[in-house]
Amino acid sequence: MNKVKNIITRYPFLKLLGNRYVLVLTVFIIWMLFFDNYSYLEHRVLNKEIEEIEDNIKYYKTEIKKDSASIKHLKNNDRVEKYAREKYYMKRENEDIYIIEFEDDKKTEKEAEAEKNK
């Protein structure tokens, strides 16, 4: 018992920790921070998920704007024909198509495919 009193006299803040209200409050705070269903750690995880979802929302909104602009652009029949010819190499009857590819274009396509595969 004398050792405990000597330690308390040496370090007066330990006397405060001996108070039952302080002990209960400390246990309560530790419980709420780490063990409760609504703990601080759980809130951090949920906040990260919310941020990721908000980023996805922004991304998809920009993609929707791009797609709606391209749809509006393709309302014209001449534009649809041009798009089909460029993207899908479609042709009219009695027409020949010659595809000219440059080496620089091939390299950039290969690099883009390599990045997608990573």
VMD Tcl script that builds the backbone (N, CA, C; Angstrom):
set m [mol new atoms 354]
animate dup $m
set s [atomselect $m all]
$s set {name element resname resid chain x y z} {
  {N N MET 1 A 0.820 -1.188 0.000}
  {CA C MET 1 A 0.000 0.000 0.000}
  {C C MET 1 A 0.866 1.255 0.000}
  {N N ASN 2 A 2.005 1.177 0.687}
  {CA C ASN 2 A 2.900 2.330 0.738}
  {C C ASN 2 A 3.477 2.652 -0.636}
  {N N LYS 3 A 3.710 1.603 -1.420}
  {CA C LYS 3 A 4.248 1.824 -2.763}
  {C C LYS 3 A 3.254 2.591 -3.623}
  {N N VAL 4 A 1.978 2.252 -3.494}
  {CA C VAL 4 A 0.945 2.936 -4.274}
  {C C VAL 4 A 0.865 4.399 -3.855}
  {N N LYS 5 A 0.928 4.659 -2.536}
  {CA C LYS 5 A 0.867 6.040 -2.047}
  {C C LYS 5 A 2.087 6.840 -2.498}
  {N N ASN 6 A 3.247 6.184 -2.517}
  {CA C ASN 6 A 4.458 6.867 -2.977}
  {C C ASN 6 A 4.348 7.241 -4.459}
  {N N ILE 7 A 3.802 6.318 -5.232}
  {CA C ILE 7 A 3.648 6.592 -6.666}
  {C C ILE 7 A 2.643 7.718 -6.878}
  {N N ILE 8 A 1.546 7.693 -6.115}
  {CA C ILE 8 A 0.523 8.747 -6.262}
  {C C ILE 8 A 1.077 10.098 -5.829}
  {N N THR 9 A 1.880 10.132 -4.781}
  {CA C THR 9 A 2.457 11.416 -4.361}
  {C C THR 9 A 3.468 11.920 -5.378}
  {N N ARG 10 A 4.171 10.997 -6.033}
  {CA C ARG 10 A 5.134 11.393 -7.051}
  {C C ARG 10 A 4.436 11.916 -8.311}
  {N N TYR 11 A 3.347 11.244 -8.711}
  {CA C TYR 11 A 2.601 11.609 -9.912}
  {C C TYR 11 A 1.159 11.938 -9.520}
  {N N PRO 12 A 0.865 13.208 -9.325}
  {CA C PRO 12 A -0.467 13.586 -8.827}
  {C C PRO 12 A -1.606 13.314 -9.825}
  {N N PHE 13 A -1.311 13.206 -11.123}
  {CA C PHE 13 A -2.401 12.959 -12.083}
  {C C PHE 13 A -2.970 11.546 -11.915}
  {N N LEU 14 A -2.215 10.629 -11.277}
  {CA C LEU 14 A -2.718 9.283 -11.024}
  {C C LEU 14 A -3.832 9.292 -9.988}
  {N N LYS 15 A -3.836 10.300 -9.136}
  {CA C LYS 15 A -4.910 10.415 -8.151}
  {C C LYS 15 A -6.234 10.665 -8.854}
  {N N LEU 16 A -6.170 11.420 -9.933}
  {CA C LEU 16 A -7.366 11.705 -10.713}
  {C C LEU 16 A -7.892 10.433 -11.368}
  {N N LEU 17 A -7.002 9.542 -11.818}
  {CA C LEU 17 A -7.413 8.294 -12.445}
  {C C LEU 17 A -8.053 7.331 -11.452}
  {N N GLY 18 A -7.821 7.530 -10.171}
  {CA C GLY 18 A -8.423 6.690 -9.149}
  {C C GLY 18 A -9.875 7.035 -8.898}
  {N N ASN 19 A -10.321 8.159 -9.367}
  {CA C ASN 19 A -11.710 8.571 -9.199}
  {C C ASN 19 A -12.616 7.658 -10.031}
  {N N ARG 20 A -13.707 7.160 -9.446}
  {CA C ARG 20 A -14.568 6.205 -10.146}
  {C C ARG 20 A -15.270 6.840 -11.338}
  {N N TYR 21 A -15.591 8.118 -11.277}
  {CA C TYR 21 A -16.254 8.789 -12.399}
  {C C TYR 21 A -15.319 8.901 -13.604}
  {N N VAL 22 A -14.075 9.173 -13.306}
  {CA C VAL 22 A -13.086 9.260 -14.374}
  {C C VAL 22 A -12.882 7.877 -14.996}
  {N N LEU 23 A -12.844 6.846 -14.192}
  {CA C LEU 23 A -12.688 5.490 -14.714}
  {C C LEU 23 A -13.865 5.094 -15.603}
  {N N VAL 24 A -15.078 5.387 -15.139}
  {CA C VAL 24 A -16.262 5.048 -15.929}
  {C C VAL 24 A -16.266 5.838 -17.236}
  {N N LEU 25 A -15.930 7.109 -17.160}
  {CA C LEU 25 A -15.881 7.944 -18.360}
  {C C LEU 25 A -14.815 7.447 -19.335}
  {N N THR 26 A -13.676 7.038 -18.828}
  {CA C THR 26 A -12.604 6.516 -19.681}
  {C C THR 26 A -13.034 5.220 -20.371}
  {N N VAL 27 A -13.658 4.328 -19.611}
  {CA C VAL 27 A -14.137 3.083 -20.203}
  {C C VAL 27 A -15.198 3.377 -21.255}
  {N N PHE 28 A -16.092 4.318 -20.967}
  {CA C PHE 28 A -17.137 4.690 -21.925}
  {C C PHE 28 A -16.539 5.250 -23.209}
  {N N ILE 29 A -15.570 6.116 -23.099}
  {CA C ILE 29 A -14.942 6.724 -24.283}
  {C C ILE 29 A -14.221 5.651 -25.106}
  {N N ILE 30 A -13.495 4.783 -24.446}
  {CA C ILE 30 A -12.796 3.709 -25.167}
  {C C ILE 30 A -13.806 2.806 -25.865}
  {N N TRP 31 A -14.898 2.493 -25.158}
  {CA C TRP 31 A -15.933 1.651 -25.761}
  {C C TRP 31 A -16.519 2.320 -26.998}
  {N N MET 32 A -16.842 3.593 -26.912}
  {CA C MET 32 A -17.469 4.300 -28.033}
  {C C MET 32 A -16.503 4.478 -29.205}
  {N N LEU 33 A -15.232 4.631 -28.929}
  {CA C LEU 33 A -14.260 4.824 -30.008}
  {C C LEU 33 A -13.929 3.538 -30.748}
  {N N PHE 34 A -13.874 2.408 -30.058}
  {CA C PHE 34 A -13.342 1.205 -30.681}
  {C C PHE 34 A -14.318 0.029 -30.773}
  {N N PHE 35 A -15.188 -0.165 -29.808}
  {CA C PHE 35 A -15.956 -1.403 -29.750}
  {C C PHE 35 A -17.417 -1.283 -30.170}
  {N N ASP 36 A -17.979 -0.120 -30.147}
  {CA C ASP 36 A -19.394 0.066 -30.449}
  {C C ASP 36 A -19.669 -0.119 -31.940}
  {N N ASN 37 A -20.918 -0.415 -32.306}
  {CA C ASN 37 A -21.289 -0.551 -33.717}
  {C C ASN 37 A -21.117 0.759 -34.472}
  {N N TYR 38 A -21.242 1.863 -33.800}
  {CA C TYR 38 A -21.102 3.180 -34.419}
  {C C TYR 38 A -19.787 3.826 -34.000}
  {N N SER 39 A -18.741 3.041 -33.934}
  {CA C SER 39 A -17.450 3.522 -33.465}
  {C C SER 39 A -16.807 4.471 -34.473}
  {N N TYR 40 A -15.793 5.142 -34.006}
  {CA C TYR 40 A -15.051 6.083 -34.858}
  {C C TYR 40 A -14.411 5.358 -36.037}
  {N N LEU 41 A -13.883 4.183 -35.795}
  {CA C LEU 41 A -13.239 3.423 -36.867}
  {C C LEU 41 A -14.253 3.038 -37.941}
  {N N GLU 42 A -15.457 2.648 -37.511}
  {CA C GLU 42 A -16.503 2.290 -38.469}
  {C C GLU 42 A -16.926 3.512 -39.280}
  {N N HIS 43 A -16.993 4.657 -38.634}
  {CA C HIS 43 A -17.340 5.895 -39.341}
  {C C HIS 43 A -16.295 6.251 -40.390}
  {N N ARG 44 A -15.042 6.027 -40.088}
  {CA C ARG 44 A -13.990 6.305 -41.072}
  {C C ARG 44 A -14.153 5.437 -42.312}
  {N N VAL 45 A -14.437 4.152 -42.122}
  {CA C VAL 45 A -14.634 3.239 -43.248}
  {C C VAL 45 A -15.834 3.679 -44.076}
  {N N LEU 46 A -16.917 4.021 -43.408}
  {CA C LEU 46 A -18.121 4.441 -44.119}
  {C C LEU 46 A -17.905 5.750 -44.863}
  {N N ASN 47 A -17.149 6.667 -44.281}
  {CA C ASN 47 A -16.862 7.939 -44.964}
  {C C ASN 47 A -16.023 7.718 -46.221}
  {N N LYS 48 A -15.087 6.780 -46.167}
  {CA C LYS 48 A -14.300 6.463 -47.363}
  {C C LYS 48 A -15.189 5.888 -48.461}
  {N N GLU 49 A -16.121 5.023 -48.084}
  {CA C GLU 49 A -17.049 4.463 -49.067}
  {C C GLU 49 A -17.920 5.552 -49.680}
  {N N ILE 50 A -18.361 6.487 -48.860}
  {CA C ILE 50 A -19.182 7.596 -49.360}
  {C C ILE 50 A -18.401 8.429 -50.361}
  {N N GLU 51 A -17.138 8.702 -50.054}
  {CA C GLU 51 A -16.310 9.486 -50.980}
  {C C GLU 51 A -16.128 8.746 -52.304}
  {N N GLU 52 A -15.906 7.433 -52.258}
  {CA C GLU 52 A -15.753 6.657 -53.490}
  {C C GLU 52 A -17.033 6.682 -54.312}
  {N N ILE 53 A -18.161 6.560 -53.646}
  {CA C ILE 53 A -19.440 6.571 -54.350}
  {C C ILE 53 A -19.704 7.938 -54.959}
  {N N GLU 54 A -19.369 8.996 -54.251}
  {CA C GLU 54 A -19.544 10.344 -54.806}
  {C C GLU 54 A -18.644 10.561 -56.019}
  {N N ASP 55 A -17.420 10.025 -55.972}
  {CA C ASP 55 A -16.538 10.112 -57.136}
  {C C ASP 55 A -17.126 9.355 -58.323}
  {N N ASN 56 A -17.714 8.189 -58.049}
  {CA C ASN 56 A -18.365 7.426 -59.116}
  {C C ASN 56 A -19.531 8.202 -59.709}
  {N N ILE 57 A -20.285 8.876 -58.858}
  {CA C ILE 57 A -21.420 9.666 -59.339}
  {C C ILE 57 A -20.935 10.762 -60.273}
  {N N LYS 58 A -19.877 11.453 -59.891}
  {CA C LYS 58 A -19.329 12.509 -60.747}
  {C C LYS 58 A -18.865 11.945 -62.084}
  {N N TYR 59 A -18.164 10.816 -62.028}
  {CA C TYR 59 A -17.661 10.194 -63.252}
  {C C TYR 59 A -18.813 9.819 -64.178}
  {N N TYR 60 A -19.825 9.159 -63.638}
  {CA C TYR 60 A -20.936 8.717 -64.473}
  {C C TYR 60 A -21.763 9.885 -64.992}
  {N N LYS 61 A -21.853 10.964 -64.238}
  {CA C LYS 61 A -22.562 12.144 -64.746}
  {C C LYS 61 A -21.835 12.736 -65.945}
  {N N THR 62 A -20.500 12.798 -65.878}
  {CA C THR 62 A -19.753 13.309 -67.035}
  {C C THR 62 A -19.887 12.366 -68.226}
  {N N GLU 63 A -19.884 11.060 -67.971}
  {CA C GLU 63 A -20.060 10.101 -69.059}
  {C C GLU 63 A -21.451 10.221 -69.680}
  {N N ILE 64 A -22.458 10.463 -68.865}
  {CA C ILE 64 A -23.817 10.647 -69.380}
  {C C ILE 64 A -23.883 11.886 -70.255}
  {N N LYS 65 A -23.215 12.962 -69.822}
  {CA C LYS 65 A -23.190 14.183 -70.638}
  {C C LYS 65 A -22.514 13.928 -71.980}
  {N N LYS 66 A -21.395 13.207 -71.957}
  {CA C LYS 66 A -20.700 12.898 -73.213}
  {C C LYS 66 A -21.572 12.047 -74.132}
  {N N ASP 67 A -22.199 11.017 -73.550}
  {CA C ASP 67 A -23.034 10.130 -74.356}
  {C C ASP 67 A -24.255 10.852 -74.908}
  {N N SER 68 A -24.872 11.706 -74.108}
  {CA C SER 68 A -26.041 12.436 -74.601}
  {C C SER 68 A -25.640 13.407 -75.707}
  {N N ALA 69 A -24.452 13.988 -75.593}
  {CA C ALA 69 A -23.977 14.869 -76.669}
  {C C ALA 69 A -23.731 14.069 -77.943}
  {N N SER 70 A -23.156 12.883 -77.813}
  {CA C SER 70 A -22.916 12.067 -79.013}
  {C C SER 70 A -24.235 11.558 -79.592}
  {N N ILE 71 A -25.217 11.265 -78.774}
  {CA C ILE 71 A -26.534 10.852 -79.269}
  {C C ILE 71 A -27.193 11.994 -80.017}
  {N N LYS 72 A -27.105 13.186 -79.442}
  {CA C LYS 72 A -27.677 14.356 -80.114}
  {C C LYS 72 A -26.967 14.579 -81.453}
  {N N HIS 73 A -25.670 14.342 -81.446}
  {CA C HIS 73 A -24.867 14.521 -82.656}
  {C C HIS 73 A -25.253 13.494 -83.719}
  {N N LEU 74 A -25.641 12.289 -83.293}
  {CA C LEU 74 A -25.964 11.213 -84.231}
  {C C LEU 74 A -27.432 11.200 -84.668}
  {N N LYS 75 A -28.199 12.194 -84.288}
  {CA C LYS 75 A -29.596 12.269 -84.730}
  {C C LYS 75 A -29.680 12.482 -86.245}
  {N N ASN 76 A -28.686 13.127 -86.798}
  {CA C ASN 76 A -28.648 13.399 -88.230}
  {C C ASN 76 A -28.208 12.128 -88.970}
  {N N ASN 77 A -28.907 11.769 -90.054}
  {CA C ASN 77 A -28.583 10.541 -90.798}
  {C C ASN 77 A -27.199 10.599 -91.430}
  {N N ASP 78 A -26.779 11.776 -91.872}
  {CA C ASP 78 A -25.442 11.900 -92.450}
  {C C ASP 78 A -24.369 11.613 -91.401}
  {N N ARG 79 A -24.598 12.055 -90.188}
  {CA C ARG 79 A -23.635 11.808 -89.108}
  {C C ARG 79 A -23.580 10.321 -88.755}
  {N N VAL 80 A -24.726 9.659 -88.777}
  {CA C VAL 80 A -24.755 8.229 -88.484}
  {C C VAL 80 A -23.952 7.466 -89.517}
  {N N GLU 81 A -24.126 7.846 -90.780}
  {CA C GLU 81 A -23.380 7.181 -91.850}
  {C C GLU 81 A -21.880 7.405 -91.682}
  {N N LYS 82 A -21.503 8.625 -91.379}
  {CA C LYS 82 A -20.086 8.942 -91.200}
  {C C LYS 82 A -19.510 8.149 -90.015}
  {N N TYR 83 A -20.267 8.082 -88.935}
  {CA C TYR 83 A -19.821 7.349 -87.740}
  {C C TYR 83 A -19.659 5.858 -88.061}
  {N N ALA 84 A -20.632 5.293 -88.782}
  {CA C ALA 84 A -20.559 3.868 -89.124}
  {C C ALA 84 A -19.379 3.587 -90.041}
  {N N ARG 85 A -19.104 4.486 -90.941}
  {CA C ARG 85 A -17.969 4.287 -91.837}
  {C C ARG 85 A -16.641 4.362 -91.081}
  {N N GLU 86 A -16.528 5.310 -90.160}
  {CA C GLU 86 A -15.264 5.490 -89.445}
  {C C GLU 86 A -15.038 4.409 -88.393}
  {N N LYS 87 A -16.051 4.090 -87.629}
  {CA C LYS 87 A -15.872 3.163 -86.519}
  {C C LYS 87 A -15.958 1.702 -86.935}
  {N N TYR 88 A -16.920 1.383 -87.785}
  {CA C TYR 88 A -17.191 -0.017 -88.101}
  {C C TYR 88 A -16.816 -0.395 -89.527}
  {N N TYR 89 A -16.185 0.507 -90.231}
  {CA C TYR 89 A -15.690 0.278 -91.597}
  {C C TYR 89 A -16.802 -0.221 -92.529}
  {N N MET 90 A -17.993 0.313 -92.372}
  {CA C MET 90 A -19.098 -0.054 -93.257}
  {C C MET 90 A -18.944 0.677 -94.581}
  {N N LYS 91 A -19.554 0.103 -95.618}
  {CA C LYS 91 A -19.414 0.697 -96.944}
  {C C LYS 91 A -20.717 0.548 -97.709}
  {N N ARG 92 A -20.811 1.313 -98.752}
  {CA C ARG 92 A -21.945 1.196 -99.664}
  {C C ARG 92 A -21.651 0.082 -100.667}
  {N N GLU 93 A -22.685 -0.300 -101.399}
  {CA C GLU 93 A -22.475 -1.303 -102.436}
  {C C GLU 93 A -21.594 -0.719 -103.532}
  {N N ASN 94 A -20.821 -1.570 -104.130}
  {CA C ASN 94 A -19.913 -1.182 -105.224}
  {C C ASN 94 A -18.905 -0.130 -104.766}
  {N N GLU 95 A -18.459 -0.264 -103.549}
  {CA C GLU 95 A -17.498 0.700 -103.019}
  {C C GLU 95 A -16.384 -0.082 -102.328}
  {N N ASP 96 A -15.173 0.345 -102.505}
  {CA C ASP 96 A -14.029 -0.288 -101.854}
  {C C ASP 96 A -13.496 0.641 -100.778}
  {N N ILE 97 A -13.057 0.042 -99.708}
  {CA C ILE 97 A -12.491 0.824 -98.601}
  {C C ILE 97 A -11.042 0.412 -98.424}
  {N N TYR 98 A -10.186 1.401 -98.326}
  {CA C TYR 98 A -8.768 1.169 -98.067}
  {C C TYR 98 A -8.442 1.790 -96.713}
  {N N ILE 99 A -7.938 0.969 -95.830}
  {CA C ILE 99 A -7.603 1.437 -94.488}
  {C C ILE 99 A -6.107 1.674 -94.437}
  {N N ILE 100 A -5.758 2.904 -94.116}
  {CA C ILE 100 A -4.347 3.273 -94.030}
  {C C ILE 100 A -4.022 3.493 -92.560}
  {N N GLU 101 A -3.096 2.701 -92.037}
  {CA C GLU 101 A -2.684 2.838 -90.648}
  {C C GLU 101 A -1.220 3.225 -90.598}
  {N N PHE 102 A -0.917 4.139 -89.734}
  {CA C PHE 102 A 0.452 4.584 -89.549}
  {C C PHE 102 A 1.048 3.854 -88.351}
  {N N GLU 103 A 2.357 3.744 -88.324}
  {CA C GLU 103 A 3.024 3.020 -87.244}
  {C C GLU 103 A 2.802 3.694 -85.891}
  {N N ASP 104 A 2.746 5.012 -85.878}
  {CA C ASP 104 A 2.518 5.723 -84.625}
  {C C ASP 104 A 1.159 5.357 -84.037}
  {N N ASP 105 A 0.153 5.212 -84.898}
  {CA C ASP 105 A -1.182 4.841 -84.434}
  {C C ASP 105 A -1.179 3.439 -83.851}
  {N N LYS 106 A -0.437 2.535 -84.464}
  {CA C LYS 106 A -0.364 1.168 -83.969}
  {C C LYS 106 A 0.282 1.124 -82.587}
  {N N LYS 107 A 1.339 1.921 -82.412}
  {CA C LYS 107 A 2.030 1.943 -81.130}
  {C C LYS 107 A 1.117 2.460 -80.030}
  {N N THR 108 A 0.389 3.536 -80.302}
  {CA C THR 108 A -0.492 4.089 -79.274}
  {C C THR 108 A -1.625 3.125 -78.951}
  {N N GLU 109 A -2.115 2.393 -79.938}
  {CA C GLU 109 A -3.165 1.401 -79.686}
  {C C GLU 109 A -2.636 0.265 -78.818}
  {N N LYS 110 A -1.413 -0.182 -79.100}
  {CA C LYS 110 A -0.828 -1.258 -78.301}
  {C C LYS 110 A -0.594 -0.794 -76.865}
  {N N GLU 111 A -0.138 0.442 -76.690}
  {CA C GLU 111 A 0.074 0.977 -75.337}
  {C C GLU 111 A -1.240 1.090 -74.587}
  {N N ALA 112 A -2.301 1.508 -75.286}
  {CA C ALA 112 A -3.609 1.623 -74.636}
  {C C ALA 112 A -4.126 0.248 -74.228}
  {N N GLU 113 A -3.918 -0.761 -75.054}
  {CA C GLU 113 A -4.338 -2.115 -74.702}
  {C C GLU 113 A -3.530 -2.650 -73.530}
  {N N ALA 114 A -2.249 -2.332 -73.494}
  {CA C ALA 114 A -1.405 -2.788 -72.392}
  {C C ALA 114 A -1.857 -2.163 -71.074}
  {N N GLU 115 A -2.247 -0.902 -71.109}
  {CA C GLU 115 A -2.730 -0.233 -69.886}
  {C C GLU 115 A -4.048 -0.826 -69.433}
  {N N LYS 116 A -4.918 -1.189 -70.375}
  {CA C LYS 116 A -6.198 -1.793 -69.996}
  {C C LYS 116 A -5.998 -3.153 -69.358}
  {N N ASN 117 A -5.008 -3.895 -69.814}
  {CA C ASN 117 A -4.768 -5.236 -69.287}
  {C C ASN 117 A -4.144 -5.239 -67.910}
  {N N LYS 118 A -3.553 -4.130 -67.490}
  {CA C LYS 118 A -2.902 -4.066 -66.175}
  {C C LYS 118 A -3.886 -4.103 -65.081}
}
mol reanalyze $m
mol bondsrecalc $m
mol representation Tube
mol addrep $m
